[in-house]
Amino acid sequence: MKRGKAYKKAQESLGAKEAYSLSEAIELLKKTSVGKFDATAEIHLNLNIDPTKADQALRGTLSLPHGTGKDVSIAAIVPDDQVKAAKDAGAKEAGLEDMIAEFEKGKIAYDVVVATPETMKKLGKVAKTLGQKGLMPNPKAGTVTDDIAKTIKELQAGRLEYRNDKEGNMHSIFGKLSFKEEELENNLKSFLRVIRDAKPAAVKGSFIKSMTVTSTMGPGIRLDINETLKAL
């Protein structure tokens, strides 16, 4: 992949050090950001798991203390009597039959889709479409709920879903580079504590094989695993 001059300059500024402490990495994250926009801070993990085995799969939700800095676009699949409450809580759109018709046409411009348990049967006809986009509501992800308003507010406040991919990696955002270094560090620590504590019982030996932070278009900054885990 060809990289621009700004990216190459940012990468060169990392120096020859192979891995950094958490605080060093956060400082470098801000210094190596490429572009004039408010970039997103990302964490990428390579885990010592066998993702083909159900007892080693990781999936759940967590809340970041300082939020994500992202305006989350949420669609709520709810009965008519809950539409107003969902929109008042922050949903971009809410409804049932009209929302499903929208999904059937492929119009899915949302970051998250939430639903009540009783509307899940109706979503069956668009399950494949939503699933391909990673948007199908799921109890494990906390997106199937009896308390739609509370869930929407939590999502807007910075609640995230974490889930490993088929290669055993995990990717997540943990804030914006406009955040203070302390806020980014607190968010990242919160995320890593949850992942550390979610280590499957079937995994023997080291759980996290590598940790890398990066901004939206910036270079990857490798974290020293031992130092980082001690700092949690």
C-alpha positions in Angstrom: 0.0 0.0 0.0 1.3 3.4 -1.0 1.5 5.9 1.9 1.5 9.6 1.8 4.3 11.9 3.0 2.4 12.8 6.1 2.0 9.2 7.1 5.7 8.3 6.4 6.8 11.3 8.5 4.5 10.2 11.4 5.8 6.7 11.2 9.4 7.9 11.3 8.7 9.9 14.4 8.0 6.7 16.3 11.7 5.9 16.2 13.3 2.5 16.6 11.6 1.5 19.8 9.6 -1.7 19.3 6.9 -1.3 22.0 5.7 1.5 24.3 4.1 1.9 27.6 0.4 2.8 27.7 1.1 6.5 28.5 3.8 6.8 25.9 1.5 5.3 23.3 -1.3 7.7 24.0 1.1 10.6 23.7 2.4 9.3 20.4 -1.1 8.7 19.2 -1.8 12.4 19.3 1.5 13.4 17.8 1.3 11.0 14.9 -2.3 11.7 13.8 -2.5 12.3 10.1 -5.1 14.7 8.7 -6.9 17.9 9.9 -10.0 16.1 11.2 -10.7 14.8 14.7 -9.4 11.3 14.2 -10.7 8.3 16.1 -8.5 6.4 18.5 -8.4 2.6 17.8 -7.1 -0.4 19.7 -6.3 -3.7 17.8 -5.6 -6.9 19.7 -4.4 -10.3 18.5 -5.7 -12.9 21.0 -4.5 -16.4 21.8 -7.8 -18.0 21.1 -9.3 -20.6 18.7 -12.3 -18.6 17.3 -13.8 -21.8 15.9 -14.5 -23.1 19.4 -17.6 -21.7 21.1 -16.0 -21.7 24.6 -13.2 -19.4 23.4 -15.3 -16.8 21.6 -15.5 -13.4 23.2 -18.5 -11.2 22.9 -20.1 -8.7 25.3 -20.6 -5.0 26.0 -18.8 -2.4 28.1 -19.1 1.3 28.8 -16.2 3.8 28.4 -15.9 6.3 31.2 -15.5 9.2 28.8 -17.6 7.9 26.0 -16.5 7.4 22.4 -16.9 10.9 21.2 -19.0 9.5 18.4 -22.6 10.5 17.6 -24.2 7.0 17.3 -26.9 6.7 14.7 -29.5 4.3 16.2 -32.5 2.6 14.7 -35.1 1.2 17.2 -37.4 -1.6 16.2 -40.3 -1.1 18.6 -44.1 -1.2 18.7 -45.9 2.0 17.9 -46.5 2.8 21.5 -42.8 3.0 22.1 -41.7 5.1 19.1 -41.9 8.4 20.9 -39.9 7.1 23.9 -37.2 5.7 21.6 -36.8 8.9 19.7 -36.8 11.0 22.9 -34.0 8.8 24.2 -31.9 9.6 21.1 -32.9 7.1 18.4 -32.5 8.5 14.9 -35.5 6.5 13.7 -38.0 4.2 15.4 -40.9 2.0 14.4 -41.7 -1.5 13.2 -43.3 -2.3 9.9 -42.0 0.9 8.3 -38.5 0.3 9.5 -38.5 -3.3 8.3 -39.7 -2.1 4.9 -36.8 0.4 4.8 -34.3 -2.5 5.6 -35.8 -4.6 2.9 -34.9 -1.9 0.4 -31.4 -1.9 1.6 -31.7 1.5 3.3 -29.6 0.9 6.4 -27.7 4.1 7.3 -27.3 3.3 11.0 -24.5 2.4 13.4 -26.7 0.2 15.7 -30.1 -1.4 15.5 -31.9 -2.2 18.8 -35.1 -4.1 19.2 -37.5 -5.3 21.9 -37.9 -9.1 22.4 -41.5 -9.1 20.9 -40.4 -7.4 17.6 -37.5 -9.9 16.9 -39.9 -12.3 15.0 -40.7 -9.5 12.6 -37.0 -8.9 12.0 -36.6 -12.5 10.7 -37.3 -11.4 7.1 -34.4 -9.0 7.2 -32.1 -11.0 9.5 -29.7 -11.9 6.6 -29.5 -8.3 5.4 -28.8 -6.9 8.9 -26.5 -9.8 9.8 -24.2 -9.1 6.8 -23.7 -5.6 8.1 -23.2 -6.7 11.7 -26.4 -5.0 12.7 -28.8 -7.8 13.7 -29.9 -7.2 17.3 -28.6 -9.8 19.7 -29.2 -10.3 23.4 -25.4 -11.0 23.9 -24.7 -7.6 22.4 -27.3 -6.0 24.6 -29.3 -4.8 21.6 -32.4 -6.8 22.3 -33.9 -5.3 25.4 -37.1 -4.6 27.3 -35.8 -1.1 28.2 -35.2 0.5 24.9 -34.8 4.1 26.2 -32.2 3.1 28.7 -30.3 1.1 26.1 -30.3 3.9 23.6 -29.0 6.4 26.2 -26.2 4.0 27.2 -25.2 3.6 23.6 -25.1 7.3 23.1 -23.1 7.7 26.2 -20.3 5.3 25.0 -21.4 1.7 25.4 -19.6 -0.6 23.0 -19.9 -4.1 21.9 -16.7 -6.1 21.7 -16.4 -9.3 19.7 -13.5 -11.3 18.2 -13.3 -11.8 14.5 -12.7 -15.1 12.7 -8.9 -14.7 12.9 -8.9 -14.3 16.7 -8.4 -10.5 16.5 -10.4 -7.8 18.2 -10.8 -4.2 17.1 -12.4 -1.3 18.9 -12.5 2.5 19.1 -11.8 4.2 22.5 -12.3 7.9 21.9 -11.3 10.8 19.7 -7.9 12.5 19.5 -9.6 15.7 20.7 -9.9 14.0 24.1 -7.4 14.8 26.8 -4.5 12.2 27.1 -5.9 11.2 30.5 -9.3 10.6 29.1 -8.0 8.4 26.3 -5.8 6.5 28.8 -8.7 5.9 31.1 -10.9 4.7 28.3 -8.3 2.3 27.0 -7.6 0.9 30.5 -11.3 0.3 31.0 -11.5 -1.5 27.6 -8.4 -3.6 28.3 -9.5 -4.6 31.8 -12.7 -6.0 30.4 -10.9 -8.0 27.8 -8.3 -9.2 30.2 -11.0 -10.4 32.6 -12.9 -12.1 29.8 -10.1 -14.6 29.2 -11.7 -18.0 28.4 -11.0 -20.7 30.9 -10.0 -23.0 28.0 -7.1 -20.7 27.0 -3.8 -21.7 28.5 -0.7 -19.4 28.7 -0.6 -15.9 27.4 -4.0 -14.5 26.4 -3.1 -11.3 24.5 -0.4 -11.8 21.8 -0.2 -8.2 20.7 -1.7 -4.8 21.3 -1.5 -1.9 18.8 -3.1 1.5 19.0 -3.6 3.8 16.0 -5.6 6.8 14.9 -7.9 6.8 11.9 -5.1 7.3 9.3 -2.0 7.2 11.5 0.6 4.5 11.9 0.3 1.6 14.4 1.9 2.0 17.8 2.7 -1.3 19.5 2.1 -1.5 23.2 4.4 -3.4 25.6 2.0 -6.1 26.8 3.6 -6.7 30.2 3.9 -3.0 31.1 0.4 -2.3 29.9 -1.2 -5.1 31.8 0.6 -4.0 35.0 -0.7 -0.5 34.5 -4.3 -1.7 34.5 
